[in-house]
Amino acid sequence: MTKLPDPVPPLPRDHGLSRNLPTSAAFDWLGAGWQDFKNQSGSSLAYGFAVFLVSVAVVGTLRMLSYDYILFPALAGFVVVGPALAIGLYEKSRRLAAGEKVSLSRMLFVRSQSGAQVLFTGVLLALLMLLWMRAAVLLYALFFGIKPFPGLDEVIMTLLSTSSGVGLIIVGTLVGGLFAAFAFAISAFSMPMLLNERTDALTAMGTSMAMVWNNLPVMLTWGAIVVALCGLGLLTGLVGLIVIFPVLGHGTWHAYKAVRRQTHIDEQAREAAAREDYREVVT
């Protein structure tokens, strides 16, 4: 009698997701991103300049419409949608690694292995950013009531000199931290994965979260680098994003390749073993 193979759990203990990468690997990814930026730098600079223009347009529109009260959460939410905006930079790094020709048009009109799933993921990330912004508005209302926003010139003093302001800073930091952690986990590798592999949006986001969780020390270091450099970009009046955004985009691609490489090999091996077990059963 032919014996059926033993059931295998969806995520076995030897799942291949833990790469045991040192925290210093995050700086290697940043260095690799810088090298990709310098290689045919004109295309990366043009890409970063386009992101800068979009950012200035968003900030200017919010100021013009007197939506100052959502400016801070909108800038923080940039970290959420940033990975979606950087897909052209992933494409450049992918082509450079393959020894292929790179042009700005190829970076702007990317042909993803997953097709429209990239757009779907971008929409989900944008909705998450909007939810984050709405949560920020609700927190402000909980601490200050239905009062007009004091404006950017007075908001810092209001937050630091009142008990309601200090409470909003504490609670807002905690809530924002939860949003930021979740957004980083699902977006860190999902976009590069959709570009490089044929899969769906939810699988890519779930896999990204698993990859981040199982490589937490190095990913926390990488997240700190991203936050620090994005903060530096804001301090320069967004001008720094012209260089910072492309370097981080290229670095994210190298992070994906470093963490995903062995994972993908292990998954292929498990799939091949499952097919072999199936052939033994049917024969």
Backbone torsions as a table, in degrees:
resi	resn	phi	psi	omega
1	MET	NA	136.0	179.0
2	THR	-76.4	128.4	-177.5
3	LYS	-92.1	129.9	176.7
4	LEU	-69.4	146.0	178.1
5	PRO	-67.0	151.4	178.5
6	ASP	-63.1	143.3	177.7
7	PRO	-63.8	142.2	-179.7
8	VAL	-113.8	130.9	178.9
9	PRO	-64.3	154.3	-178.9
10	PRO	-56.1	-36.0	179.4
11	LEU	-131.6	88.0	-179.0
12	PRO	-64.0	164.2	-177.4
13	ARG	-61.0	-39.8	178.3
14	ASP	-89.5	67.0	-172.5
15	HIS	-88.2	-6.5	175.7
16	GLY	74.5	9.7	-178.5
17	LEU	-84.7	-25.1	-179.4
18	SER	-86.3	116.4	-178.6
19	ARG	-96.6	-10.2	-178.4
20	ASN	55.1	40.9	179.3
21	LEU	-78.0	139.2	176.7
22	PRO	-70.5	155.8	180.0
23	THR	-61.7	-25.7	179.5
24	SER	-66.3	-16.8	178.9
25	ALA	-61.6	-28.8	179.2
26	ALA	-61.7	-36.4	178.5
27	PHE	-73.9	-28.6	174.1
28	ASP	-65.8	-39.4	177.6
29	TRP	-63.5	-40.5	179.1
30	LEU	-64.3	-41.5	177.5
31	GLY	-64.0	-40.5	177.6
32	ALA	-65.2	-36.1	176.4
33	GLY	-64.0	-39.0	178.1
34	TRP	-65.0	-39.8	178.4
35	GLN	-64.6	-41.0	176.8
36	ASP	-65.2	-36.2	178.3
37	PHE	-63.2	-43.2	-178.7
38	LYS	-71.0	-27.8	178.9
39	ASN	-75.5	111.8	-174.7
40	GLN	54.6	56.5	-171.5
41	SER	-63.6	-22.3	-177.7
42	GLY	-57.6	-42.0	-178.7
43	SER	-66.9	-40.3	179.3
44	SER	-68.9	-39.4	177.8
45	LEU	-63.6	-42.2	178.4
46	ALA	-63.0	-39.7	178.8
47	TYR	-64.3	-46.0	179.0
48	GLY	-64.2	-35.6	178.7
49	PHE	-66.7	-37.1	177.4
50	ALA	-64.2	-41.6	176.9
51	VAL	-63.7	-39.8	177.2
52	PHE	-60.5	-45.5	-179.8
53	LEU	-63.0	-42.1	178.8
54	VAL	-63.2	-42.5	-179.8
55	SER	-63.1	-44.8	178.7
56	VAL	-62.8	-40.1	180.0
57	ALA	-63.9	-40.5	179.1
58	VAL	-65.6	-47.6	-179.7
59	VAL	-63.1	-43.9	179.7
60	GLY	-62.5	-39.3	179.0
61	THR	-65.8	-42.7	178.5
62	LEU	-63.0	-40.5	178.1
63	ARG	-66.4	-41.6	-177.6
64	MET	-65.7	-35.9	-179.3
65	LEU	-88.2	6.4	179.6
66	SER	61.8	36.0	175.9
67	TYR	-100.3	41.4	-178.0
68	ASP	-59.1	-29.2	-174.1
69	TYR	-67.8	-17.1	177.1
70	ILE	-108.2	9.5	-177.7
71	LEU	-67.0	-44.8	-178.9
72	PHE	-64.3	-49.4	176.9
73	PRO	-64.6	-29.1	177.6
74	ALA	-66.9	-41.7	177.7
75	LEU	-66.9	-38.7	176.6
76	ALA	-66.2	-36.9	179.6
77	GLY	-68.7	-11.4	176.5
78	PHE	-59.0	-32.0	178.0
79	VAL	-63.7	-28.3	-178.7
80	VAL	-72.6	-49.2	-175.3
81	VAL	-88.5	-9.7	-179.3
82	GLY	-54.5	-46.2	179.6
83	PRO	-59.2	-31.7	177.6
84	ALA	-71.3	-37.7	179.5
85	LEU	-69.7	-21.1	-173.4
86	ALA	-91.7	10.3	-173.8
87	ILE	-62.3	-32.7	177.1
88	GLY	-65.6	-31.6	177.2
89	LEU	-70.8	-37.1	174.6
90	TYR	-61.4	-40.0	-179.4
91	GLU	-63.3	-40.9	178.4
92	LYS	-62.4	-47.1	-179.9
93	SER	-62.6	-38.5	179.0
94	ARG	-63.6	-43.1	-179.3
95	ARG	-70.3	-37.3	177.2
96	LEU	-62.2	-42.3	179.3
97	ALA	-64.9	-31.3	-180.0
98	ALA	-87.7	-1.6	-179.8
99	GLY	73.5	24.3	-178.1
100	GLU	-96.9	166.2	-179.7
101	LYS	-73.9	141.4	-179.9
102	VAL	-118.6	135.7	175.1
103	SER	-142.8	158.7	-179.0
104	LEU	-62.6	-36.1	179.9
105	SER	-63.2	-38.0	178.0
106	ARG	-68.1	-29.8	178.6
107	MET	-76.1	-31.6	-179.1
108	LEU	-83.0	-31.7	-178.8
109	PHE	-117.2	79.3	-174.2
110	VAL	-84.6	138.4	174.9
111	ARG	-104.1	102.9	-176.7
112	SER	-82.6	148.2	176.1
113	GLN	-66.2	-23.8	-177.8
114	SER	-100.4	6.5	175.2
115	GLY	62.3	-131.8	-174.4
116	ALA	-71.4	-5.8	177.9
117	GLN	-62.6	-26.3	176.1
118	VAL	-63.7	-45.2	178.5
119	LEU	-63.1	-41.3	179.4
120	PHE	-62.3	-41.8	178.2
121	THR	-64.8	-40.2	176.9
122	GLY	-60.5	-39.8	178.3
123	VAL	-64.8	-42.6	179.1
124	LEU	-62.7	-41.0	178.6
125	LEU	-66.9	-38.6	177.8
126	ALA	-64.4	-39.4	177.4
127	LEU	-65.6	-36.9	177.0
128	LEU	-64.2	-39.6	177.9
129	MET	-64.4	-41.6	177.7
130	LEU	-63.0	-38.8	176.8
131	LEU	-63.2	-40.8	177.6
132	TRP	-60.7	-45.9	179.7
133	MET	-63.2	-40.8	178.6
134	ARG	-65.1	-39.7	177.7
135	ALA	-61.6	-38.1	179.1
136	ALA	-64.4	-41.0	178.6
137	VAL	-64.9	-41.7	179.6
138	LEU	-64.8	-39.3	178.3
139	LEU	-64.0	-40.8	177.3
140	TYR	-60.4	-43.1	-179.6
141	ALA	-66.0	-35.2	179.8
142	LEU	-65.9	-35.6	-175.9
143	PHE	-92.4	-30.9	-175.5
144	PHE	-114.6	-5.4	-178.8
145	GLY	74.3	-167.8	-179.2
146	ILE	-85.1	77.5	179.1
147	LYS	-123.7	149.2	177.9
148	PRO	-63.9	147.2	177.9
149	PHE	-65.0	130.7	-174.5
150	PRO	-68.5	-12.3	-178.1
151	GLY	99.0	158.8	-176.2
152	LEU	-64.2	-29.2	-177.9
153	ASP	-69.7	-27.7	-175.2
154	GLU	-112.3	-10.2	-171.6
155	VAL	-65.3	-37.9	-178.4
156	ILE	-63.2	-46.4	179.1
157	MET	-64.2	-38.0	179.2
158	THR	-64.2	-40.9	-178.8
159	LEU	-68.9	-37.1	-173.6
160	LEU	-88.1	-21.9	-172.9
161	SER	-104.6	-0.7	-179.8
162	THR	-125.0	152.2	178.6
163	SER	-65.0	-36.4	177.7
164	SER	-64.7	-38.5	179.5
165	GLY	-66.1	-43.2	178.6
166	VAL	-64.5	-41.1	177.3
167	GLY	-61.6	-41.1	178.6
168	LEU	-64.0	-38.6	178.4
169	ILE	-62.5	-44.5	-177.4
170	ILE	-66.8	-53.7	-177.8
171	VAL	-66.5	-40.7	179.7
172	GLY	-62.7	-36.9	177.9
173	THR	-65.6	-41.8	179.3
174	LEU	-65.2	-47.9	-179.6
175	VAL	-65.9	-44.6	178.1
176	GLY	-61.8	-35.9	177.7
177	GLY	-63.5	-39.1	177.3
178	LEU	-64.2	-46.3	177.3
179	PHE	-59.8	-45.0	-177.2
180	ALA	-64.3	-42.0	-179.9
181	ALA	-64.1	-44.7	179.4
182	PHE	-65.2	-44.2	-179.1
183	ALA	-63.3	-42.4	179.4
184	PHE	-63.7	-41.3	-177.4
185	ALA	-64.3	-42.7	-175.7
186	ILE	-83.7	-17.5	-175.7
187	SER	-108.2	-12.5	-174.4
188	ALA	-56.9	-42.8	-175.5
189	PHE	-123.3	-4.5	-174.4
190	SER	-65.7	-43.5	-179.5
191	MET	-66.6	-47.8	174.5
192	PRO	-58.9	-36.0	179.6
193	MET	-65.8	-42.7	178.7
194	LEU	-66.0	-33.2	178.3
195	LEU	-69.6	-39.7	-169.7
196	ASN	-97.1	-18.8	-175.1
197	GLU	-131.4	158.2	177.7
198	ARG	-93.3	106.3	-178.1
199	THR	-156.0	-175.3	179.5
200	ASP	-110.7	167.2	-173.0
201	ALA	-61.5	-47.5	-175.7
202	LEU	-67.6	-37.9	176.5
203	THR	-64.1	-42.0	-179.9
204	ALA	-63.4	-43.2	-179.3
205	MET	-68.6	-39.8	177.4
206	GLY	-65.6	-41.0	177.8
207	THR	-65.2	-39.7	177.6
208	SER	-59.6	-44.5	179.3
209	MET	-62.2	-41.9	179.3
210	ALA	-65.1	-39.4	179.9
211	MET	-66.3	-39.8	178.0
212	VAL	-66.6	-46.2	-176.5
213	TRP	-63.4	-38.5	-176.7
214	ASN	-84.9	-1.4	175.0
215	ASN	-133.4	45.8	-167.6
216	LEU	-61.6	-45.5	-176.6
217	PRO	-58.4	-48.9	-178.5
218	VAL	-70.0	-32.6	-179.5
219	MET	-74.1	-32.3	173.9
220	LEU	-64.4	-39.5	176.9
221	THR	-64.1	-43.8	178.8
222	TRP	-64.5	-41.2	177.9
223	GLY	-61.8	-39.9	178.2
224	ALA	-64.5	-38.3	177.5
225	ILE	-63.8	-43.5	-179.9
226	VAL	-61.8	-47.2	-179.0
227	VAL	-63.4	-43.8	-178.0
228	ALA	-63.5	-44.2	-178.3
229	LEU	-71.7	-36.9	175.9
230	CYS	-65.0	-38.9	175.9
231	GLY	-62.2	-39.7	176.5
232	LEU	-62.8	-38.7	177.1
233	GLY	-62.4	-38.2	178.0
234	LEU	-68.1	-38.0	-179.4
235	LEU	-66.4	-23.6	178.4
236	THR	-90.2	15.4	-178.8
237	GLY	70.8	30.5	179.5
238	LEU	75.9	-9.6	-179.0
239	VAL	-63.5	-36.6	-179.4
240	GLY	-61.6	-20.8	179.8
241	LEU	-63.8	-21.6	-179.9
242	ILE	-58.5	-34.2	178.1
243	VAL	-102.9	-41.8	-174.2
244	ILE	-63.7	-44.4	-176.4
245	PHE	-62.3	-47.9	178.1
246	PRO	-62.2	-39.6	-179.7
247	VAL	-63.1	-42.8	178.0
248	LEU	-66.8	-37.2	178.2
249	GLY	-62.6	-47.5	177.8
250	HIS	-64.0	-40.0	179.0
251	GLY	-63.8	-35.7	178.6
252	THR	-62.9	-37.2	177.7
253	TRP	-62.3	-43.2	179.9
254	HIS	-68.9	-31.9	174.9
255	ALA	-64.3	-44.3	178.6
256	TYR	-60.2	-46.4	-178.6
257	LYS	-64.7	-36.9	-178.4
258	ALA	-68.9	-40.3	-176.2
259	VAL	-85.2	-37.5	-173.3
260	ARG	-80.8	-24.7	-171.0
261	ARG	-54.6	-57.4	-178.1
262	GLN	-69.4	-34.7	177.7
263	THR	-59.7	-45.0	-178.3
264	HIS	-65.4	-38.8	178.9
265	ILE	-64.1	-43.5	179.7
266	ASP	-63.7	-40.3	179.0
267	GLU	-64.0	-42.0	178.2
268	GLN	-62.8	-39.0	179.0
269	ALA	-65.3	-41.0	178.8
270	ARG	-65.8	-40.5	178.4
271	GLU	-63.5	-40.6	179.0
272	ALA	-65.1	-39.9	178.4
273	ALA	-65.9	-38.5	178.8
274	ALA	-65.0	-40.3	178.0
275	ARG	-65.0	-37.6	179.1
276	GLU	-66.5	-41.2	176.9
277	ASP	-62.0	-40.3	-179.2
278	TYR	-63.8	-41.9	179.8
279	ARG	-64.0	-35.6	178.9
280	GLU	-67.5	-35.4	-179.3
281	VAL	-67.8	-47.5	-174.7
282	VAL	-74.3	-18.6	178.1
283	THR	-97.2	NA	NA
